[in-house]
């Protein structure tokens, strides 16, 4: 599992001109799934996201988590995070889970996050989306958790 996590002010995802999900402040999470991912990776990532200390405290140090500041999570599926650009000019996506498996992992992950955090907004798996956000800092992290083959 791979997530790109951005500390964000207002953020939203639009599909066909309508807002599908939005947050006022929190984390924008782009999530991709590998063929070996299981519930274990989803649980690890959900815990990591809700406890990750990337919000500034009174001394302007990244020392606070969502647990401390509130806010929301805007979750977006993005299989292209596993794009391999080492060879040629066109990315290979063989590192991504197959669409049916990835869809189930995404829905399971969204449900898990919603069970752990009160404000989780989403995009739509497989949809063409326009994501808008105000990256605060900017702070952007890549978090990997690979499943066992």
N, C-alpha and C positions, 0 to 999 in steps of 0.2 A: 504494500500500500504506500502510496506517495501523496503527500499533501503539500500544497503551496499555501502558506498562511500569511495573510496580510492584516496588520493592525489598521483598523479603518474607522473613519467617521461615517457619515451617511453612505449607505451602499444599497444597490438594488439590482435585480435581474429582471429584464423584460423579455417576453416572448410574444412575437406577433403584435408588438405595440402595446401590450398590457403588462403592468407590473405584476410579476408572479411572486416575488418575495422581496422584502426590504428589512434593513435594520438601521437604527440611528447611530449606533456605535458598537464596536466589538471586533469580531474576526470574520474576514472573508476567507473561506476555505475552499480551494480548488482540490478535488479529490479524484485520484485514479487508483485502479485496482489491478493487481497482478494475478496471474492464473493460480498461484499458490496461496492466495490470501484466504484466511478463515475468520471465524468469529473472534479468535484470539487477537488478530491484528486490529480488527475493528474496535474491540474493547480497549486495547492499549492506546490507540489513537484518540478515541473519545476521552479517555482519562487525561491524556497529554494535552489535548486542546483546551479542556475546561480548567486545567491547572497551570498551563504555561504562563510564566511570569514575563510578559512583554509589554505591560502598561506601566507608565511612569508613576512613581510615588511623589511625595512632597519635595524630595531632594532631586527630582528629575532623573531618577535611576529606574531602569526597567526592573521592577521588583513586585509588581502586582499582576494578578491573574484575573480572568473573568469572574472568579469567585469573589474577588475583592472589589471590582469596579462595576459589575453588572454588565449590561449590554447584551448583544445577541451574537448569533452565529449565522452567517449566510453561507449555505452549503451549495456548491456547484460541482456537478460531475464534469470531469475533463480528462478523457482517456489519452489525450495528446501529451500528458505529462510523462508517459512512457515512450514518447517518440525518440527513436535512436537515429541520430544524424551523423554518425561516424563515417558511413560509406555513402557515396553518391550525393545527390542533391535533393532527393526525396526521402523524407523520414520513413522509417520502418516502425510499425506498431506491434510487432510480434511479442513485445514484452507486456502488452496490455491483456487483461482478461478478455475472453470472448464476450460479445455483447450480452447474451442472456445471463451469463455468470456475473458480469459486471453490474448489470441492472439489479440483480438480486442483492449483491454486496452493497450497492449504493443505497437501496431501500432499507436494508438491514442497518446500515451505518446511520442513516437519517433517523430511524426509529430509536436506535441506541442513544444518539445525541439528544433527541427529544425527551428520552427518559432521564437524562442526566442534567439537562439544562432547560430552563423555562422558555427561552426565546430562540427558536431555530427556524429560520426561513430557508426556502429552497428554490433552486432552479427546477428544471425538469430533465430527467435523464434522456439523452439522445436528441433533445431539442436544440434548435439554433437559437442561442441566447445572446443578448447584449447585457454585459455586466458593467455597471458604473460604480465607482467607489472613490472615496477620498482616503488615500493611503496616508496614515498619520506617521510621521517620522522622517522619511518613510521607513517602515519596518516590514520586511518580507523574509520569511524563512521557508526552507525546504525541509520537510520531515519525512523520512523513510522508515518503514517497518516492513521488512520482507518476511513472507510466510515461509514455512519449511517445505521443501519440495517433496 
